[in-house]
Amino acid sequence: MLGHVALVAGWTIWTASACSRVPLPKGAPPQSASAPVRVEETFRGGVEGQFFGAALASGHDVDGDGVVDLAIGSFNHLRLMENGPFGVLADHREGSITLLSLREGRVLWQHPSSSRTPLLGNHISMHQDIDGDGRADVVAVSMDVSAVAMAMGSSVGTVTALRGTTGDVIWERDNPVPDSMFHGEHAVIPDQNGDGLDDLALAVELLKDPNDAALLLVVDAKTGRRIEGRDVALPCGPDALRVVSDLDGDARAELLVGLPDATVGAMRSAGIVLAISGATGRELHRWSGDAAGLLFGSCVELVAGVGAGSGADLLVGARGDKTCGSYCGRAQLLDRTTGAEARRIGGAARSEFGTGSCVLGDIDSDGSTDVWIGAARGSREDPRQPWGIAVSMRSGAELLYGRHSAAAALGDIDRDGRADFALADPRAFDGAGVVQLYLSAAVRAAESKPLSSPDR
């Protein structure tokens, strides 16, 4: 049964059969839209191993209420591990996607995985409009990662388009590339076939290629079918795909591709980042790692409003950096034109800092963009757990820290002039998972505090 619970100042947030509300301390309710106030809310998955919050997606208003909505992915990785390589084949209801209305505080719908879409909630995105009803829709990529499926050498993976208003399947297509597997990474790209709708780029690993090559499979978002002649060859599978503003003056958005396993000269896994034209698919620019094993390109973002006069800079993660210890990782802010480094943020030894990223907007009111940067392990509470920080790109200051591994920008949902965001820790509570909503009036560098879930 779906329901909702009250928050403060007229806001309502939700609970569902698969998750529950976990109250955290909070300050007084706001007296006006601009009053600084601490507003936090944590929601917990209902089943150990559910991994609620494995992926987040936002940026569009699905229900037409004027506020962006939030898609939350779940998948039961623990059950797969416990059951061995046949686990995902034996129990297909491994994942789900929940869509939350942020204004009304209600669950719009929940869509479970099926025998065709195991681990459904691990890779999700929001699309401006697929079915032509004027409302945003949700795209999910699922893969059967069992050893048996990969050994078969078949085409592995399914992409599903879900109607934003109901959660019904618009279309569902299996991977059409022989002897390959969907990599999970995907992006909404500019219209490629002239139908007036944006299309999709899907990362595909070529399982039998001796050089571990990959490609970006371009599909018609309206039908899910492959658009012939538009695929883009890649030297390896990408860890990051980001659609960014026009880089070549053609008024079309472009695609940034992070390839941390790519070889540069004789340096294996030095990593590269490519800027690919959204109009033609050709390579516009290339940035390369400068050391073997650096894994440059493990995350990538275009960050506006940071460098003086630059318009936008390039944020690149390199989780293999060893400057501060083995696999400490780093994130670099680069001038996208010259490649000159403007800022570097490093992680602790073995943390693989720079594994993930999300542009949050200006959350500390300093007039520049702030970014969440994730690490694979080494949290302050538990060295085995992932973590992340929200960082001011202007000052380099840590704004917030927490044991979370996914983030989503929400715009300004409380209309206080500051950016708001969501953070997820899918490993909390023995893998039940938590998702937290943050209204940025609560964010101050002087008030940095853990975002991790309450002690179990």
N, C-alpha and C positions, 0 to 999 in steps of 0.2 A: 504494500500500500504506500502511495506517495503522500507526502505532506509537507508542511513548512512550520518554522518556528520564528517568533519575533526576535529582532535584534534591538537596535536603539534608534531613536529619532525617526520612527516610521519605517525603517528598513526592515525587510523580511528576508531571511535566508532559509535554506531548505534542509530537510532530511529525507532520506528515502529508505526503502526496505534494506538496501545493501550498505547503508552508511548511517552514522549517528553523529549528533552534535557533541563536541567536546568543549565546554566553556573554558575560557581563559580570562585572566584579569584584564579589565579595561577601564579607561578613565571615564569622566563624566560625559554624557551625550553632548553633541555639539549644540551651541546656542544659535549659530548661524552657519551658513555654508562655508565661511572662511575661517571659522574658529579652529585652532589647532586641537586635535583630539586623537586619542589612541583608540582605534577601533580595530579589533582583531576577531576573527572567527575561524575555528578549526573544525573540519568535518572528517570523520574517521570511517574507513571501510568497515563493513560488518563481518568479514570473514578473514581469518588469518591466511596469508598467502594470496589475498585478492589483488594486492598491488594497486589499490585505488590511487589514482594520480600518476600512473605510469607515463602518461602523456597529457598535455594540456593544449588547447587551441581556442583562440578567440579572435577578435578583430572585426566581427560583424554582428549586426542586430538581426537575429533570426525571427523574433516574434513581433517586430514592428513597434516596440514600446519606446524607442529612442535611446536605448542603452545596449551596449554590446553584451552578448551572451557568452557562456563558457562551456566548451565541450571537455569532458574528463574521461580519459581512457583507463581501463583496468585490465589486467591479465594475470592468470594464476601460474606464475613461474615456479613456485614451490612445488606444486603438484606435478609439474612436468619433471622436475629434478627427482622427486621421490619415486615416481613411477618408471624412471629410466627412459630410454630412447623411444619407447612406444607410448609414453604417457599422453602426448597430445593427440595421438590417434585413438587411444582408448577412451578419452574423455574430451569431447569437442567443445563443451560449454566452458571454455577457459577464459574468455574475456568479455568485455562489454564497453559500450560508450554511453555516457549520460550527458544530456544537454540541460544546462541550468540557465534559467532566466534570472539575470542579476538585478533587474528592477523589481520584479514581483516576488522574487525569492521562491520560485517553484521549479520543480523538475518538469521540463517540457516533455521529455521522453527518455527511455532507456532502450538500447538495442543490444541484445546479446550476440555472442559469436555462435557459429554453427559448424557443422562438419566441414564446410567449405572455407570457413574463415577462422581457423584457430588463432589464438593470441591477437584477437581483433583490435584491442585497445592500446597497442604498443606504439602505433604510428598513425596520428590523426592530424587533420587540418580542416580549416574552414574555407569555403569557396564562395565567392560573391553571389553566384546564382547558376545552378546547373539545369534545373528543370523549367526555367522561364517564368516562374511565378513571382519574380521580383524579390524573393527572400533568399537569404544565404543558406547554403547547404554544407554538409560535412562529408569529407572523404577519408577513408581508412584503408591502409595497406596491411595485409596480414600474410604471414608466412608460416608454413609448417617446417619448423627448424629441427625436426627429429633427424637423427643420423640415417634412418631408413629412407626417408624421403629424398635426402640429398644424394644418397648412394644410388638411388634409382636413375639419377641423371635426367629426370624429367623437368618440365617447366614448373617451378615452385612459386606459389604466391598468388594472391587474389587482391584486386582493388575494388572497393565498394563505394558507391555514392549513395548517401542517405539524404532523404528529403528533410530539410531543416525544420519544417513546421510539424512533422509527424514522426520522423525517424524511420519511415518506410524506405525500402530499397528502391532507388531510382533505376540503377543498373548495377550489375556485378560481373566483372570480367576476370578470367584467369590469365596468368602471365602468358603472352603469345610467343615468347622467344624460346626456341628449343634449348635444352640443356642449360638453363639459367635459373636464377632465383632473385625475386625482388629483394632489394637491399633495405627497404623500409623508408629511406629518405625519399621525399617527393615534394613538389612545389607547384603552386598555381602560377602559370606563365601567360604572357599575352596571347591573344587569339592567333592561332597558327593556320586555320583553314577557312577564314573569312565568314564564319557564321555569327560573328558579333559577340561570342562568349569567350572568356578566357579558357585556356586548356590546361592540361596537366603534364608535368615531366616526372617520370618515375625512374629511380635508379635501379638498374638490373645488373647483377653479377653474372658473368659468363663462366659457368662452373668448369667447363672443359678447356678453357683458354690457357695455354701454357704460361702466359704472362700475367694471368689474373686480371685481364682487362674487363671493362664494364661499358655500359652505355646508358645514356638517358633516353628512355623510351617516351615518345611524345604521343599522347592520346587525346582524342576529342572528348572534352569534358561532358558534352551533351549526351554522347552515346557510350563512352568508354572504349571505343574502338581505336586501334592504332592509326595514326596519321602517317601514311607512307612517305618516305623520303625526308623525314624531319628528325630522325634519331641523331644523337650526338655521341661520337665515340669518346671514351674516357680511358686513361691508362690503368685505372683501378676503381674500386667502388668508393663513392663519396661518403664522408661522414657528415657533411653539412651542405644543404641547398638553401639559398636565400634569394628571393626576388627583391630587387632593389630599384631605385629610381634610375632614370635614363643616364647612361654614362657616355654615349657617343653622339648625342644631339639629334637623334631621330624621333624623339618624343615617345619612345617605347621603353618599357621597363626591361631590365636585364636580369641575368641570373648569375649569382656567385656560387661557385662550386668548390668546396674544401676537399682535397684529396691527400690526406696525411700519409698514406702508404705509397705515394708515388716516388719514383726514383728520380733524382736530379743529378745528371752526370753519372759519376760513379758512386754517389751517396744514396744508399738504399733507405727508403722511408724518410727521406728528408722532408718530403711533402710539398705540395703546390696548391695555390688558389687560382682558379680561373674565373675571369669575367666573360660571360657568353652573351652574345647579342640575343635579345628577345625577339628580334625581327627575323634574323637570318640563321641563328645557331652558330655563327662563326666565333672564334676566339677573339676577344677584344684586348685582353690584357692577361698577363701571367705574373704572379708573385711566387717566389721560390724560397724554401727553407735552405739554410746555409750549413747544415751538419747532418750526417747520417743518423737516423733514428730520432730526429727532432719531432717528427709527426706534425709538421707545420700544416695548418688547415683543418685541425680537429674540430674547430668551430670558426665561424666567420660571420661578420655583420658589417653593414655600412652604417656608420655613426655620424649623424648630422650635428652641427652646431658645437664642435669641439675645437678644432684647429683654427687659428685666426686666418680668415680669408680663404680657407680651403673648401668651404661648403660642406664637405663630408669626408670623413676619414675611414680607414679600413681597420676593423678590429679582427685579429686573427689569433686563435689558440694554437699552442704547440705543446701538447701534453707529454711529449717525450723529452722536453728540455731538462738538462742535468745541471744547470747553473747552481742551484741550491741543494743538490742531492739527486740521487737516482730518480728519474721520472717525477721530478717536482712539478714540471709543467710551467707554462707561462702564457700570458695574454699580452699581445703587442698592439698598440695603436700606431698605425702607419699612415703617412701621407699617401693617398691612393695614386697620386701622379708621380711622385719621385721615389716612393718606397722608403723614405726616411722615417726613422722611428721617433715618435713623439712621446710615447709613454710605454713602460713595461711594468707588468704586475706579475710576480712570481708566487708559486705555491710552495708547500712544504715537501720534503722528500717523500717520494712514492705516492703522492696525492693525485698525480696526473691532472693538475689544474689546467683549465682551458679545454676540458672535454666537451662542454656545452655552453650555450650563450643565448641571451634574449635581450633585445632592446626594449627597455621599460618606458622610456620617455623621461621627462624631467621630474623626478620624484622628490628632489630636495630644494627646488625653487632657486637654483643658481643660474638659470637661463641656458643650461646645456643638457645634452642627453646623458642619461645614466643607463647602465647595462648590468644585467645579472650574468655572472660567469660561474660555471660549475666545475667541480672536481670529482673524479671517479671514486676516491676513497680518502681516508685520513682526516675525518672530521675531528673536532676538538673533543667530542664526547666519546667517540669510538673510532679507532683507526681503520676499521673495516668498512665504515659507512661513507657514502658520498656526501658532499656538502656544496654550498655555493655562497657567493657574496654578491650584494648589490654595490656597485662601485660608481663613484662620480668620475666621469671621464674628464672633467675639467681639472679637478684637484688630485685625483687618484685616491681619494679617501674612501674607506670602507664604510658604507652607510648601514648595511644590515648583513648579518651572517646567519646561516641556519643549515641544518642537516636536510637539505632538499636537493632534488635532482631534476626538477622540471619547473619552468616558469612561463607565464603568459602575461603580456601587456593587456590592460583592460581599458585604456583611455582614461577619461575622468568621469567615473560612474557616480561620484557624489557631488559633482559640479562645484568643486572648491578651487578649480584652476590648477590642480596638480594631478600628475599621472597616478593611476592606481594599478595594481597588479595582483596576480595569484601565484602562489608557490606551492609545490607538492613534495611530499616525502613518502613515496610509495612503500618504503621499507619499514616505516614506523609500526609499532604494535604488532611485531612479528609478521610483518608483511601485509597487515590489513590496509595500511596506507592512510595518509591524511592530506587534505588540501586546505590551504589557508588563503583567505582574501585579505588584502591590505589596502587600506585607504591611506594615501600618501601624506595626509596631514599629520599622520603619526610618525613619519620618517624624519629624523634629524640625525646628523652625524654624532651629536653629543648624546643621543639616546640609543646608540647601537645596542642591540640585544639579540639573544638567540631566537630564531624562528622555529626551532625544532619542537616536536610535539611534547606534551607533558610526559613526565616519567611514567613508565608502565607500572 
